[in-house]
Amino acid sequence: MKVALAALFASAASAAKVHGNPVAKVLELLEGMRGKIVAEGETEQKTYEEFAHWCRTTSKELSREVADAKTRVSELTATIEKATANIGDLSAQLDELAAATSTADKQLEEAAEVRNKEHADYSAVEAELSEAISQLERAVSVLERETPKASLAQVARSPAVRSVLTGLSAIISATTVATEDAVKLQAFLQAGDEETQAPEAAAYEGHSGTQAIIDILGDMLEKAEAQKADADKAEMQAKHDYMMLKSSLEASIATQKKEQEEAKQEKAANEQTKATAEGDLEAAQKELSIDTKSLNDAHADCEERAHEWDVSMQSRAHEIEALDMATKILQEKTGGAQSQAYSFLQLAAASHSKASNMDRVVKELVSVGKSFNDRAIAMLAMRVRSASSTAADPFAKVKGLIEDMITKLEQEAAEEASAKAFCDEETKKTQAKKDDHSSTITTLTAKIDSAEARITKLKEQVSTLSSELKNIAAEQAEATEVRQEQKAEYEVVAKDYQDGLDGVQMALKVLRDYYGQSFAQMSQPETSSHSKSGDAASSIIGILEVAESDFGKLLAEATESEQAAAAEYEELTEDNKVATAEKKTDVEYKSKEVVELQHDLSELSGDRDNEQEELDSVLEYLSKLNDKCVAKPEPYEERKRR
């Protein structure tokens, strides 16, 4: 009731004031407008600060994502380039291996053809010589058994001897065995067809003639056996050489085919790696494009909003400046005019409407007093009526009474209203601050957790990469040590093989220079003179030639093995260099990101601590405010007493 009455009189007084002084109303409106503009500016300032914070956070996150995407694209590009280079090298290697295999197959086929021809020639010669040796042995046996003391003519005319010698002559004529002896044998057979002129001489020569033909046949047998032995040896050497060449070519072909299969598998693996990397690269480039566009859009949006904010601030400042200027002008220039014009009008209006105004006031007071059953209001109406009839200036006295009453009521109402309004307003503001700080802390905590998780993951990745780098370095050091040992071992072995090969070749040269004459001549030694050991020398030279072939083959194999080991070491070293460079780059980028995240984490933690301190202060203030503003239930004893 008192509040309503105070509001009634305040409204009446305000209306009188408004109608009486429009300049004052304008000043009031200007002040209200300025306050509204300032309040809107504060609200807009808070909104813009939140947006600016979003811009900073979003820009930092998007920039990190763009950097990660660029790193991923760079890594995938390097992987594709490496795989492409490997595929090209392996394709060239496969072509070379295919050509080498084809060449080796052709060489093996040609060697087989040559070997077949050599063996066919040997078989023909061996058959002829074997038949000749058999016939010679049979002829010697027949001569020694049937005509031990016969004369040369008798031997020549003996049917059994002539049958054997005729058959032998036919065989020998088809061979190259002892050409001179064959001529003698043919002459002997021809001599048997002629009549002997001197029987005594024939009888004298009978025994020596038989022995002569036996000697001729024995000499021919020895030479045939020597030729057969030479043919057998030549066949064995040719067969050995062919088998060595065949074994070498077949081993080379098998190795080349194995290398081809390994190269094919490695090429397929590189092609798979390249295809996978190309797919990942396409996705990474798309992601990079999206992140870059998002970052550019965010920058553009933030710059546009910042420009709009600057324009808004300037416009608001200009508006406030204009309002302040208008207020200042009105206050400075219209003070005297207001006191002159509006005070005179108020007095004039008061003198003309004195009675009517007084009656209206009394009636209003009586009505309010009845409505609220308030004796104080009723007594006020009686005093107003009394003052209006007795006072020289009843309006002034009534005005004073009303103002006193209003002042009292306003004080009471203000005490109640201000306390409640204060509690409501402060509780609302404090609760809003609490919610705002709590929300901010939750957001900061989520970002801190995300950053800590990312830091932990990056540190694990850096640790793993560092371990892998150590393993690569250890592997490279071990490979280098092994390679040095292999090279040192090869140098010793190669020197031994080369020295052995040089020694064998020098020995062969000496022997061949000395025994370079026809071995056929060496096999016919002269009586009581030194003869060269042709057969033994031939065997020695053959053995040395086998040793020469073995040393040459072993040296070639050792050299090939050394070259392969060197190539493998170079390939491993190059792969380790590439892997080390890639992993060091990863470590560098990830370590840099860890530092940036730790810096961000420090800032976020500081911001969260500040927010927590402010939240604690807000909660403390809210607790005190609740103690002050929240109504406590009245105890039962107090209600019973009252």
Buried (B, 14 or more C-beta within 10 A) or exposed (E): EBBEBBBBBBEBBEEEBEEBBEBBBBBBEBEEBBEEBEEEBEEBBEEBEEBBEEBEBBBEBBBBBBBBBBBBBBBBBBBBEBBBEBBEBBEEBBEBBEEBBEBBBEBBEEBEEEBEEBBEBBEEBBEBBBBBBBBBBBBBEBBEEBBEEBBBBBBBBBEEBBEBBEEBBEBBEEBBBBEEBBEBBBEBBEBBEEEBEEEEEBEEBBBEBBBBBBBBBBBBBBBBBBBBEBBBBBBEEBBBBBEBBBEBBEEBBEBBEEBBEEBEEBBEBBBEBBEBBBEBBEEBBEBBEEBBEBBEEBBEEBEEBBEEBEEBBEEBEEBBEEBEEBBEEBEEEBEEEBEEBBEEEBEEBBEEEBEEBBEEBBEBBBEBBEEBEBEBBBEBBEBBBBBBEEEEEBBEBBBEBBEEBBEEBBEEBEEEEEEEEEBEEBBEBBEEBBEBBBEBBEBBBEBBEBBBEBBEEBEEBBEEBBEBBEEBEEEBEEBEEEBEEBBEEBEEBBEBBBEBBEBBBEBBEEBEEEBEEEBEEBBEEEEEEEEBEBBEBBEBBBEBBBBBBBBBBBBEEBBEEBEEBBEEBEEBBEBBEEBBEBBEBBBEBBBEBBEBBEEBBEEBBEBBEBBBEBBEEBBEBBEEBEEEBEEEEEEEEEEEEE
